[in-house]
Amino acid sequence: MANLSKKSLNQPDETQTPEKLKVEIVTIDGLKVQRITAEPGWKWSEHLKPVVKTESCEKHHLVYVISGKLAARMNDGKEEEFGPGEVGVVPPGHDGWNGGNEPVVWLEIPH
């Protein structure tokens, strides 16, 4: 039987701070939820590619944008921008970046 439970991203279980990013993570009932903040000028291919060592991001993302603009471009050239209140799926094989001049904040459930 599932447990009724609650956690706050304001008190994350884990925080990661790669360059120009802040990733706050809570794990609840075996599920991870992340709040990610990317500063203006952040771009996956510039800031994470050297660490991850893949040609493009190979993660599958389900995102909900809280504020700012999140942009993504697939390896085939298709591009999309996500704004506040929008939900998006970004499959493996893409680049991503802050599409504006203010921080972009989004929620993500990794899988």
Sequence and secondary structure as in RCSB ss.txt:
>XXXX:A:sequence
MANLSKKSLNQPDETQTPEKLKVEIVTIDGLKVQRITAEPGWKWSEHLKPVVKTESCEKHHLVYVISGKLAARMN
DGKEEEFGPGEVGVVPPGHDGWNGGNEPVVWLEIPH
>XXXX:A:secstr
        TTS SEEE  TTEEEEEEEETTEEEEEEEE TT BHHHHTHHHH SSSB   EEEEEEES EEEEET
TS EEEE TT EEEE SSEEEEE SSS EEEEE   
